[in-house]
Amino acid sequence: MADSFLSSLSRRVSGILPKTWRRDLPVVPVVRLSGAIGMQTTPFARSLSLAGTAQALDKAFAIKSAPAVALLINSPGGSPVQSHLIFRRIRALAEEKEKHVFAFVEDAAASGGYMIACAADEIFADPCSIVGSIGVVTAGFGFDKAIEKLGVERRVFTAGERKVTLDPFRPTRPEDVERLDVLLKELHTVFVDLVRSRRGDALPADDETLFSGEFWLGTQAAGLGLVDGLGDVRSILKARYGEDVRMPLVQGASSFLLRRPGGFGAALAGTLAAQAADGAMAAVEERALWSRLGL
């Protein structure tokens, strides 16, 4: 009799509590992975790196009651190394904690952004999302003609004949281009093998099309097997786990500017001038990556 009364009371109390306070509702933590991918060397750079995302990922996968973790991905790509490190961390945590992983593409999951998305067991995109760009690119500028016109003589001394490979202040050498081509093809092979291993039989299109570096809209990507369906995080998770599913956004630590002794003002005064130029350059580089996608 007493047990029945307590059970009834518990149900009534749970029914009037805010969802965020209730422990009887399903929960799927959400981690946002947004920005160009690369080493985050300044507090002004918004780029993704393993160092910047590991804490949020660890927190999300540590929620024992969660049957899954959702990733919100919005990235034009960037560093292949950081992309692969984030991919590996997600897969390691998913296997260790035995959790299903969803990826939801926002504006784009292109190049390294798509590599990260492949860490998920299921990928969903908006019909207008940009998906794909499974390729490798490197770019730079040649200034040898410019410094010649300016009458500037550059003096470089090295030990090792390949130390100045692709030096932007020297004319391009065929052997350097050939060597770079080998490296790019090897990186591309790693990327292609990763996508094949994760997407498996979902990829019906021929390799030449899928792995050409081309990108597609979400509707096209679904037909090519690059994503599992169309939809957003709320609609998909509610359909999968019920209308009352909780989707808390899990974040890592705040910027070190807010945590250093002396507070924000002291930290800002000591670092703003030194970091602003790096932050501006990072913003330019990220803008270039987005522009390649027409975004």
Backbone hydrogen bonds in HBPLUS format (Angstrom, degrees):
<---DONOR---> <-ACCEPTOR-->    atom                        ^
c    i                          cat <-CA-CA->   ^        H-A-AA   ^      H-
h    n   atom  resd res      DA  || num        DHA   H-A  angle D-A-AA Bond
n    s   type  num  typ     dist DA aas  dist angle  dist       angle   num
A0005-PHE N   A0001-MET O   3.04 MM   4  6.31 153.6  2.11 145.4 152.4     1
A0006-LEU N   A0002-ALA O   2.96 MM   4  6.22 163.4  1.99 152.9 156.8     2
A0007-SER N   A0003-ASP O   2.94 MM   4  6.08 157.0  1.99 146.6 153.2     3
A0008-SER N   A0004-SER O   2.99 MM   4  6.16 157.2  2.04 144.2 150.1     4
A0009-LEU N   A0005-PHE O   2.88 MM   4  6.10 157.2  1.94 149.2 155.9     5
A0010-SER N   A0006-LEU O   2.87 MM   4  6.03 155.0  1.93 146.3 153.0     6
A0011-ARG N   A0007-SER O   3.09 MM   4  6.35 154.9  2.15 145.3 151.1     7
A0012-ARG N   A0008-SER O   3.07 MM   4  6.33 154.2  2.14 145.5 152.5     8
A0013-VAL N   A0009-LEU O   2.94 MM   4  6.17 161.0  1.97 152.5 157.4     9
A0014-SER N   A0010-SER O   2.93 MM   4  6.07 161.4  1.96 147.7 153.3    10
A0015-GLY N   A0011-ARG O   3.02 MM   4  6.14 141.9  2.17 137.4 147.2    11
A0016-ILE N   A0013-VAL O   3.18 MM   3  5.53 144.4  2.32 104.9 114.1    12
A0021-TRP N   A0018-PRO O   2.94 MM   3  5.51 152.8  2.01 116.7 125.0    13
A0022-ARG N   A0019-LYS O   3.16 MM   3  5.26 142.3  2.31 101.4 112.0    14
A0246-ARG N   A0026-PRO O   2.81 MM 220  6.21 169.1  1.82 155.9 157.6    15
A0028-VAL N   A0246-ARG O   2.86 MM 218  6.24 163.4  1.89 168.0 170.7    16
A0070-ALA N   A0029-PRO O   2.90 MM  41  6.19 176.3  1.90 166.5 167.8    17
A0030-VAL N   A0248-PRO O   2.84 MM 218  5.94 163.5  1.87 159.3 157.9    18
A0250-VAL N   A0030-VAL O   2.76 MM 220  5.83 170.1  1.77 164.1 166.4    19
A0031-VAL N   A0070-ALA O   2.87 MM  39  6.31 158.4  1.92 161.2 167.7    20
A0072-LEU N   A0031-VAL O   2.85 MM  41  6.12 166.0  1.87 150.6 154.5    21
A0033-LEU N   A0072-LEU O   2.75 MM  39  5.85 177.5  1.75 162.9 163.6    22
A0074-ASN N   A0033-LEU O   3.01 MM  41  6.36 157.0  2.06 157.1 155.3    23
A0035-GLY N   A0074-ASN O   2.93 MM  39  6.34 161.6  1.96 158.4 156.2    24
A0048-LEU N   A0036-ALA O   2.61 MM  12  6.00 152.1  1.68 144.8 154.7    25
A0037-ILE N   A0077-GLY O   2.90 MM  40  5.63 163.5  1.93 130.3 133.6    26
A0079-SER N   A0037-ILE O   2.64 MM  42  5.36 165.1  1.66 131.0 132.8    27
A0038-GLY N   A0048-LEU O   2.73 MM  10  5.73 160.3  1.77 153.4 159.4    28
A0045-ALA N   A0042-THR O   3.19 MM   3  5.39 149.0  2.29 104.2 112.6    29
A0053-THR N   A0049-SER O   3.11 MM   4  6.27 129.3  2.37 143.7 156.7    30
A0053-THR N   A0050-LEU O   3.19 MM   3  5.21 140.0  2.36  98.4 109.4    31
A0054-ALA N   A0050-LEU O   2.87 MM   4  5.53 146.1  1.98 157.8 160.1    32
A0057-LEU N   A0053-THR O   3.07 MM   4  6.28 165.7  2.09 160.0 164.6    33
A0058-ASP N   A0054-ALA O   2.85 MM   4  6.03 163.1  1.88 154.6 159.4    34
A0059-LYS N   A0055-GLN O   2.99 MM   4  6.20 160.6  2.03 149.4 154.4    35
A0060-ALA N   A0056-ALA O   3.00 MM   4  6.20 163.7  2.02 150.7 154.9    36
A0061-PHE N   A0057-LEU O   3.03 MM   4  6.21 173.6  2.03 158.5 159.6    37
A0062-ALA N   A0058-ASP O   3.06 MM   4  6.02 126.2  2.36 137.0 150.3    38
A0062-ALA N   A0059-LYS O   3.22 MM   3  5.13 136.9  2.42  93.6 105.8    39
A0063-ILE N   A0060-ALA O   3.35 MM   3  5.83 167.4  2.37 111.6 115.3    40
A0066-ALA N   A0063-ILE O   3.16 MM   3  5.68 156.9  2.21 115.1 122.1    41
A0100-HIS N   A0067-PRO O   3.25 MM  33  6.52 165.9  2.28 147.0 143.1    42
A0069-VAL N   A0100-HIS O   2.91 MM  31  6.43 147.1  2.02 157.7 167.9    43
A0102-PHE N   A0069-VAL O   2.93 MM  33  6.29 164.6  1.96 156.5 161.3    44
A0071-LEU N   A0102-PHE O   2.79 MM  31  6.02 152.2  1.86 142.6 151.9    45
A0104-PHE N   A0071-LEU O   2.75 MM  33  6.05 159.9  1.79 171.9 178.8    46
A0073-ILE N   A0104-PHE O   2.91 MM  31  5.98 161.0  1.95 146.6 153.0    47
A0106-GLU N   A0073-ILE O   2.88 MM  33  6.04 161.3  1.92 167.8 165.1    48
A0075-SER N   A0108-ALA O   2.80 MM  33  5.49 148.7  1.89 140.5 142.0    49
A0110-ALA N   A0075-SER O   3.08 MM  35  6.40 170.0  2.09 161.3 164.4    50
A0083-SER N   A0079-SER O   3.09 MM   4  6.15 156.1  2.15 142.8 150.1    51
A0084-HIS N   A0080-PRO O   3.01 MM   4  6.08 157.1  2.07 139.6 145.2    52
A0085-LEU N   A0081-VAL O   2.89 MM   4  6.16 153.9  1.96 151.2 159.2    53
A0086-ILE N   A0082-GLN O   2.98 MM   4  6.13 163.4  2.01 150.3 153.7    54
A0087-PHE N   A0083-SER O   2.99 MM   4  6.17 160.8  2.03 145.8 151.8    55
A0088-ARG N   A0084-HIS O   2.91 MM   4  6.08 163.4  1.93 148.5 152.5    56
A0089-ARG N   A0085-LEU O   2.97 MM   4  6.19 153.9  2.04 145.2 152.3    57
A0090-ILE N   A0086-ILE O   3.03 MM   4  6.26 163.0  2.06 154.5 158.2    58
A0091-ARG N   A0087-PHE O   3.06 MM   4  6.34 166.3  2.08 154.6 158.1    59
A0092-ALA N   A0088-ARG O   2.89 MM   4  6.01 157.8  1.94 147.5 154.0    60
A0093-LEU N   A0089-ARG O   3.00 MM   4  6.17 162.7  2.03 150.2 154.3    61
A0094-ALA N   A0090-ILE O   2.90 MM   4  6.06 158.7  1.94 150.1 156.8    62
A0095-GLU N   A0091-ARG O   3.03 MM   4  6.17 159.5  2.07 148.1 152.4    63
A0096-GLU N   A0092-ALA O   2.94 MM   4  6.04 156.8  1.99 144.6 152.0    64
A0097-LYS N   A0093-LEU O   2.84 MM   4  5.83 169.1  1.85 152.1 155.3    65
A0098-GLU N   A0094-ALA O   2.85 MM   4  5.42 114.1  2.29 127.3 141.7    66
A0099-LYS N   A0094-ALA O   3.07 MM   5  5.06 151.2  2.16 133.9 142.8    67
A0121-ASP N   A0101-VAL O   2.79 MM  20  5.24 143.7  1.92 128.4 138.9    68
A0122-GLU N   A0101-VAL O   3.25 MM  21  6.72 146.5  2.37 156.5 164.2    69
A0103-ALA N   A0122-GLU O   2.89 MM  19  6.29 146.5  2.00 156.9 166.2    70
A0124-PHE N   A0103-ALA O   2.79 MM  21  6.15 161.8  1.83 161.1 167.1    71
A0105-VAL N   A0124-PHE O   2.78 MM  19  6.20 165.6  1.80 157.8 161.2    72
A0130-ILE N   A0107-ASP O   2.85 MM  23  6.18 157.0  1.90 139.7 146.8    73
A0109-ALA N   A0130-ILE O   2.89 MM  21  6.33 153.4  1.96 164.4 173.4    74
A0132-GLY N   A0109-ALA O   3.31 MM  23  6.72 149.6  2.41 152.1 143.9    75
A0113-GLY N   A0110-ALA O   2.79 MM   3  4.81 143.4  1.92 142.0 131.0    76
A0111-SER N   A0132-GLY O   2.77 MM  21  6.15 153.8  1.84 147.3 155.2    77
A0114-TYR N   A0111-SER O   2.93 MM   3  5.31 127.5  2.21 107.2 120.5    78
A0115-MET N   A0111-SER O   3.04 MM   4  6.46 148.9  2.14 147.1 156.9    79
A0116-ILE N   A0112-GLY O   3.07 MM   4  6.35 154.9  2.13 145.7 150.3    80
A0117-ALA N   A0113-GLY O   3.11 MM   4  6.35 153.7  2.19 137.1 144.5    81
A0118-CYS N   A0114-TYR O   2.98 MM   4  6.23 140.2  2.14 145.1 154.7    82
A0118-CYS N   A0115-MET O   3.19 MM   3  5.20 128.4  2.47  93.8 106.9    83
A0119-ALA N   A0116-ILE O   2.96 MM   3  5.52 162.8  1.99 115.8 121.4    84
A0120-ALA N   A0117-ALA O   2.99 MM   3  5.75 166.4  2.01 121.2 125.7    85
A0228-ASP N   A0123-ILE O   2.66 MM 105  5.33 153.0  1.73 144.4 153.7    86
A0125-ALA N   A0229-GLY O   3.15 MM 104  6.66 151.4  2.24 145.1 152.1    87
A0231-GLY N   A0125-ALA O   2.99 MM 106  5.84 152.3  2.07 132.5 140.8    88
A0129-SER N   A0126-ASP O   2.99 MM   3  5.08 167.1  2.01 112.7 116.9    89
A0218-GLY N   A0129-SER O   2.84 MM  89  4.91 114.2  2.28 134.4 141.9    90
A0131-VAL N   A0216-TRP O   2.79 MM  85  5.34 164.1  1.81 158.2 163.7    91
A0216-TRP N   A0131-VAL O   2.83 MM  85  5.34 166.9  1.85 155.7 158.5    92
A0133-SER N   A0214-GLU O   2.90 MM  81  4.84 153.8  1.97 127.3 125.9    93
A0135-GLY N   A0133-SER O   2.91 MM   2  5.66 122.3  2.25 110.9  94.4    94
A0143-PHE N   A0168-PRO O   2.63 MM  25  5.71 165.4  1.65 154.9 160.4    95
A0147-ILE N   A0143-PHE O   3.01 MM   4  6.28 166.5  2.03 164.4 165.0    96
A0148-GLU N   A0144-ASP O   3.23 MM   4  6.27 143.7  2.37 134.1 143.8    97
A0149-LYS N   A0145-LYS O   3.06 MM   4  6.33 155.2  2.13 146.8 152.0    98
A0150-LEU N   A0146-ALA O   3.06 MM   4  6.33 144.8  2.19 142.9 153.1    99
A0152-VAL N   A0147-ILE O   2.81 MM   5  5.07 162.5  1.84 161.6 159.8   100
A0151-GLY N   A0148-GLU O   3.15 MM   3  5.10 150.5  2.24  96.9 105.8   101
A0163-LYS N   A0160-GLY O   3.18 MM   3  5.50 168.3  2.19 118.1 120.1   102
A0165-THR N   A0162-ARG O   3.17 MM   3  5.33 147.9  2.28 121.4 116.8   103
A0167-ASP N   A0164-VAL O   3.11 MM   3  5.29 138.5  2.29 139.6 129.4   104
A0170-ARG N   A0167-ASP O   3.10 MM   3  5.55 162.1  2.13 122.1 122.5   105
A0176-ASP N   A0173-ARG O   2.96 MM   3  5.33 130.3  2.22 108.6 121.9   106
A0177-VAL N   A0173-ARG O   3.20 MM   4  6.58 157.0  2.25 155.1 161.6   107
A0178-GLU N   A0174-PRO O   2.94 MM   4  6.17 157.2  2.00 150.7 157.2   108
A0179-ARG N   A0175-GLU O   3.08 MM   4  6.18 154.9  2.14 137.2 143.4   109
A0180-LEU N   A0176-ASP O   2.94 MM   4  6.19 158.9  1.99 149.4 155.2   110
A0181-ASP N   A0177-VAL O   2.93 MM   4  6.10 152.8  2.00 146.1 153.5   111
A0182-VAL N   A0178-GLU O   3.21 MM   4  6.52 148.7  2.32 143.1 150.0   112
A0183-LEU N   A0179-ARG O   3.23 MM   4  6.59 157.1  2.28 146.8 152.3   113
A0184-LEU N   A0180-LEU O   2.92 MM   4  6.19 163.9  1.95 157.6 161.6   114
A0185-LYS N   A0181-ASP O   3.02 MM   4  6.16 159.4  2.07 146.0 151.4   115
A0186-GLU N   A0182-VAL O   3.05 MM   4  6.26 150.4  2.14 144.4 152.4   116
A0187-LEU N   A0183-LEU O   3.00 MM   4  6.28 160.2  2.04 152.1 157.0   117
A0188-HIS N   A0184-LEU O   2.91 MM   4  6.12 155.2  1.97 146.2 153.6   118
A0189-THR N   A0185-LYS O   2.98 MM   4  6.18 150.8  2.06 142.0 149.3   119
A0190-VAL N   A0186-GLU O   3.12 MM   4  6.47 154.7  2.19 147.3 153.1   120
A0191-PHE N   A0187-LEU O   3.05 MM   4  6.35 160.4  2.08 151.1 156.0   121
A0192-VAL N   A0188-HIS O   2.86 MM   4  6.09 166.9  1.88 156.6 159.8   122
A0193-ASP N   A0189-THR O   2.93 MM   4  6.04 165.5  1.95 150.6 154.6   123
A0194-LEU N   A0190-VAL O   3.04 MM   4  6.21 151.4  2.13 143.7 151.4   124
A0195-VAL N   A0191-PHE O   3.04 MM   4  6.36 162.8  2.07 154.3 158.1   125
A0196-ARG N   A0192-VAL O   2.93 MM   4  6.16 166.6  1.94 155.5 159.5   126
A0197-SER N   A0193-ASP O   2.92 MM   4  6.05 156.5  1.98 144.5 150.9   127
A0198-ARG N   A0194-LEU O   3.10 MM   4  6.32 145.2  2.23 146.2 154.7   128
A0199-ARG N   A0195-VAL O   2.82 MM   4  5.85 165.2  1.84 159.3 163.5   129
A0200-GLY N   A0196-ARG O   2.88 MM   4  5.24 148.5  1.98 133.3 141.3   130
A0202-ALA N   A0199-ARG O   3.01 MM   3  5.56 158.8  2.05 141.5 142.3   131
A0203-LEU N   A0200-GLY O   3.43 MM   3  6.41 166.3  2.45 124.5 125.3   132
A0209-THR N   A0206-ASP O   3.15 MM   3  5.69 134.4  2.37 110.0 120.4   133
A0210-LEU N   A0206-ASP O   3.21 MM   4  6.50 170.4  2.22 159.0 159.3   134
A0211-PHE N   A0207-ASP O   2.89 MM   4  5.63 168.6  1.91 153.7 157.2   135
A0220-GLN N   A0217-LEU O   3.04 MM   3  5.29 117.4  2.45 102.8 117.6   136
A0221-ALA N   A0217-LEU O   2.82 MM   4  6.07 161.1  1.86 158.5 165.1   137
A0222-ALA N   A0218-GLY O   3.00 MM   4  6.17 146.6  2.12 146.1 153.2   138
A0223-GLY N   A0220-GLN O   3.05 MM   3  5.19 118.6  2.44  98.8 113.5   139
A0224-LEU N   A0220-GLN O   3.04 MM   4  6.36 136.7  2.23 144.2 157.0   140
A0226-LEU N   A0221-ALA O   2.94 MM   5  5.12 139.4  2.11 156.7 155.2   141
A0225-GLY N   A0222-ALA O   3.30 MM   3  5.22 154.2  2.37  96.6 104.2   142
A0236-ILE N   A0232-ASP O   3.05 MM   4  6.11 169.7  2.06 161.9 165.2   143
A0237-LEU N   A0233-VAL O   3.05 MM   4  5.95 164.7  2.07 144.8 149.7   144
A0238-LYS N   A0234-ARG O   2.97 MM   4  5.94 155.6  2.03 146.3 153.3   145
A0239-ALA N   A0235-SER O   3.04 MM   4  6.08 154.0  2.11 139.7 146.8   146
A0240-ARG N   A0236-ILE O   2.98 MM   4  6.15 142.9  2.12 142.5 153.1   147
A0241-TYR N   A0237-LEU O   2.76 MM   4  5.77 161.3  1.79 149.5 154.2   148
A0242-GLY N   A0238-LYS O   2.82 MM   4  4.67 135.4  2.01 128.6 132.2   149
A0245-VAL N   A0242-GLY O   3.24 MM   3  5.71 164.8  2.26 119.4 119.8   150
A0258-LEU N   A0255-SER O   2.98 MM   3  5.76 152.5  2.06 121.6 127.5   151
A0259-ARG N   A0256-PHE O   3.05 MM   3  4.94 147.9  2.15  98.3 108.3   152
A0260-ARG N   A0256-PHE O   3.04 MM   4  5.96 129.4  2.31 155.3 161.0   153
A0263-GLY N   A0260-ARG O   3.16 MM   3  5.94 148.4  2.26 143.9 145.5   154
A0267-ALA N   A0263-GLY O   3.19 MM   4  6.36 167.7  2.21 154.3 158.1   155
A0268-LEU N   A0264-PHE O   2.80 MM   4  5.84 162.1  1.83 154.1 159.9   156
A0269-ALA N   A0265-GLY O   2.98 MM   4  6.12 159.2  2.03 146.9 152.0   157
A0270-GLY N   A0266-ALA O   3.23 MM   4  6.40 145.6  2.36 140.0 148.2   158
A0271-THR N   A0267-ALA O   3.10 MM   4  6.23 128.5  2.38 145.2 158.2   159
A0271-THR N   A0268-LEU O   3.29 MM   3  5.33 141.9  2.45  97.7 107.9   160
A0272-LEU N   A0268-LEU O   2.91 MM   4  5.34 158.6  1.96 150.9 152.5   161
A0275-GLN N   A0271-THR O   2.96 MM   4  5.97 149.9  2.05 159.5 167.8   162
A0276-ALA N   A0272-LEU O   2.99 MM   4  5.82 142.8  2.13 152.5 159.3   163
A0279-GLY N   A0275-GLN O   2.92 MM   4  6.15 158.3  1.96 157.0 164.1   164
A0280-ALA N   A0276-ALA O   2.88 MM   4  6.12 152.8  1.95 149.6 156.9   165
A0281-MET N   A0277-ALA O   2.99 MM   4  6.25 159.3  2.03 149.8 154.9   166
A0282-ALA N   A0278-ASP O   2.94 MM   4  6.15 157.7  1.99 147.5 153.8   167
A0283-ALA N   A0279-GLY O   2.99 MM   4  6.19 150.1  2.08 142.3 150.3   168
A0284-VAL N   A0280-ALA O   3.03 MM   4  6.34 151.2  2.11 145.9 153.3   169
A0285-GLU N   A0281-MET O   2.98 MM   4  6.27 162.8  2.01 153.5 157.6   170
A0286-GLU N   A0282-ALA O   2.91 MM   4  6.12 157.3  1.96 147.8 154.2   171
A0287-ARG N   A0283-ALA O   2.89 MM   4  6.04 155.8  1.95 144.3 151.3   172
A0288-ALA N   A0284-VAL O   3.03 MM   4  6.30 148.0  2.14 145.0 153.2   173
A0289-LEU N   A0285-GLU O   3.18 MM   4  6.51 149.2  2.28 142.4 149.9   174
A0289-LEU N   A0286-GLU O   3.08 MM   3  5.09 117.2  2.49  94.8 109.9   175
A0290-TRP N   A0286-GLU O   3.04 MM   4  6.40 161.1  2.08 156.3 160.4   176
A0291-SER N   A0287-ARG O   2.92 MM   4  6.06 152.9  1.99 144.2 152.4   177
A0292-ARG N   A0288-ALA O   3.25 MM   4  6.48 141.2  2.41 141.7 149.2   178
A0293-LEU N   A0290-TRP O   2.95 MM   3  5.46 149.2  2.05 111.7 121.0   179
A0295-LEU N   A0290-TRP O   3.22 MM   5  5.38 164.5  2.24 141.3 137.4   180
A0294-GLY N   A0291-SER O   2.93 MM   3  4.89 159.4  1.97 105.0 111.5   181
